[in-house]
Amino acid sequence: MIVPLPLTTYTDEHTSPTAKEVLAAAQARIDKCNIKDVFLPKVRKVQQILSQAQENERELPTGQKLMREPWSMETLDRYPLPPESLPAVMYVWRYTVMTGEKFTIRQAKWVSRLCPFRFDPRIPDDATILWLMAYEYAKKEEAALVSKRHFDTFPDDLRLAFSTIEVVTIWKTMYGDKPFSDPFTTSMPRSDDGSILHEVLHPLDYYNALYNNTISNDRDKELHFLLAKMPSLQSLGLVSLEIWVTYLIWVTHIKQRPEWPKISAKQASQVIQELRQWAVELQSVKHDQIKHPQKKVALTINDNKVFIDAQFPVPEQALNLLSHYAEKGGTK
């Protein structure tokens, strides 16, 4: 059987927020950061600002507009990158493919510039950090172009070169107690033992909206709390990079299935726990197929969708548990 797995749940079409949405998001950010000395403009003023930004966007050079296109090796003919950076760019691209994220030419440009600061982007954790850094630089660069403002990378450069404590110290030395609030920064979700929670970071736009309070979903916030209490995959003994990749692909698939939003936070955490156990077991029996046969299917990618046939390992118990919970009524 062929099972389609869409790699993205968001449209690629560029849509502009309304003035009310911008004001609501700004107010949520101010409240979250407890900023006292910022006063927001009226709706009409924000409408004027957005209208000007849209006009500026239309006037951008064609080359800048094309920087939003998905990156691939083919785009190197139009946007060359240093050859020595291409392995890192490719590994970050791989991470975005298996987690359902968009990876643009502009992001690839920033990965090529930032990759010397990260140890090994073949590892999902390192690829995650490098991808997020490139994502933030790219977003700010594009915002500066649209607003026709100076592109200031100083705060990001601080984070790149210094530890968190050093950044705070330097900022306070230079600017006193002025809040260091950056709306483009994505907080890194981590479990209680310090490992990255890849399961909750994606889709990134949704994750950012959830924690900037521009959308509300109590189930997902509760799920993040429950997952943070679980032992990390590393502590469970999952060290195979190949199985890590397989695991993240299946996390993406499960979160995109129609059953996923129907189940409760506790049920969703149990599905993820079952998937983690399957990944660790798959690693242990990978080279002993006679004693531990595994049902397998193969993975192919076509038009931004993953198709599975009979060569790629399938976490049947996790998928069955997901279907069982959804049939029981889940969150209803």
C-alpha positions, -999 to +999 in steps of 0.1 A: +000+000+000+012+035-008+008+060+021+011+097+012+028+118+039+025+156+032+056+174+042+039+207+051+007+217+067+010+254+057+003+270+024+033+285+006+012+315-005+023+347+011-005+362+031-003+396+049-017+399+084-045+425+092-038+455+113-059+440+141-038+408+140-006+428+141-017+448+171-029+417+189+004+400+183+023+431+194+003+434+226+007+397+234+045+402+230+045+433+253+025+415+279+047+384+278+079+404+282+064+427+308+074+458+288+061+490+303+073+518+281+059+509+247+026+524+235+010+509+204-004+530+176-041+530+165-055+506+139-055+532+112-018+539+117-010+502+115-030+499+084-009+527+068+023+510+079+012+477+064+001+493+032+035+509+028+052+476+036+032+458+009+041+485-016+078+482-006+075+444-010+061+448-045+090+470-054+117+446-042+142+435-070+133+402-086+164+386-071+152+394-036+117+381-042+132+348-056+152+344-023+119+331-008+118+301-032+127+266-018+164+259-020+178+230-040+211+222-057+196+235-089+193+270-074+231+272-071+232+282-107+214+314-098+225+318-062+260+303-057+272+293-023+307+285-011+314+249-021+328+241+014+295+251+030+273+228+008+275+197+031+261+218+060+235+233+038+224+199+026+222+184+061+201+213+073+179+209+042+176+172+051+164+182+086+137+205+072+125+178+048+121+152+075+103+177+098+080+192+072+096+227+072+102+251+043+139+258+036+144+289+014+173+301-007+177+330+018+179+305+047+205+284+028+226+316+023+226+321+061+234+285+068+264+288+046+276+318+066+269+303+100+279+267+096+315+272+108+301+280+142+284+246+146+301+212+151+283+186+131+250+195+112+246+158+103+233+154+139+197+165+142+203+186+173+231+205+157+211+208+124+182+222+145+202+249+161+219+259+128+185+259+110+169+281+136+198+306+136+196+308+098+158+311+100+161+341+123+188+359+103+167+354+071+135+366+087+152+398+099+169+404+066+136+402+048+118+424+073+145+450+069+141+450+031+103+453+033+104+481+059+134+498+043+153+499+076+189+491+085+195+454+088+210+452+123+224+418+132+241+429+165+218+410+189+221+378+169+258+382+165+260+385+203+241+352+207+264+336+181+297+346+198+288+346+235+270+324+260+236+334+273+249+348+306+276+368+286+249+382+263+228+394+291+258+410+309+269+427+277+234+440+269+229+454+304+263+470+303+255+488+270+218+494+275+210+492+312+178+474+321+161+480+288+143+447+279+161+425+253+129+415+235+133+400+200+101+390+183+120+370+157+137+347+182+124+312+186+129+297+220+144+262+219+120+237+235+139+214+258+130+185+281+138+186+318+170+167+311+181+194+286+175+176+253+158+193+224+121+185+220+120+181+182+085+167+187+070+200+197+091+225+176+074+217+144+057+232+125+078+262+135+052+289+125+027+272+147+051+267+176+060+304+175+024+315+174+015+292+203+041+307+226+037+343+214+000+339+224-013+348+190-031+314+189-044+293+218-043+255+222-042+243+257-039+207+246-006+213+228+008+233+257-001+204+281+015+180+256+047+199+256+048+198+294+042+160+294+069+154+268+094+175+288+090+150+317+099+120+296+135+106+294+152+119+262+160+095+233+196+098+241+191+087+277+170+058+264+200+047+243+191+059+208+225+067+192+220+056+156+217+086+133+198+065+108+172+056+133+171+092+146+162+103+110+136+075+107+121+085+141+118+122+131+101+113+098+075+093+116+070+121+142+062+144+113+039+119+097+019+112+129+015+149+137+001+154+102-024+126+104-061+136+108-063+116+141-036+137+158-057+168+167-086+146+179-068+130+209-059+144+243-025+156+255-020+125+276-030+102+247-007+121+223+022+118+248+016+080+250+017+077+212+050+096+212+063+074+240+053+043+220+071+057+190+103+064+210+103+028+224+099+015+189+128+036+176+151+022+204+140-013+197+145-009+160+181+002+167+187-029+188+173-054+162+184-037+130+211-063+123+192-093+135+163-097+111+160-134+115+152-133+152+135-099+151+118-095+117+105-060+110+078-049+087+094-024+063+083+001+037+104+023+014+104+060+014+103+082-017+098+119-020+078+135-048+062+170-050+068+177-014+051+145-003+066+113+012+054+080-002+060+048+017+062+013+002+075-020+014+111-012+025+108+014+053+102+004+090+067+010+102+058+017+139+026-003+138+019-002+175+022+036+177+000+040+146-026+016+160-026+034+194-032+067+176-061+052+157-075+036+188-075+068+208-091+088+179-118+062+176-126+064+213-133+101+209-100+115+220-105+150+234-142+150+229 
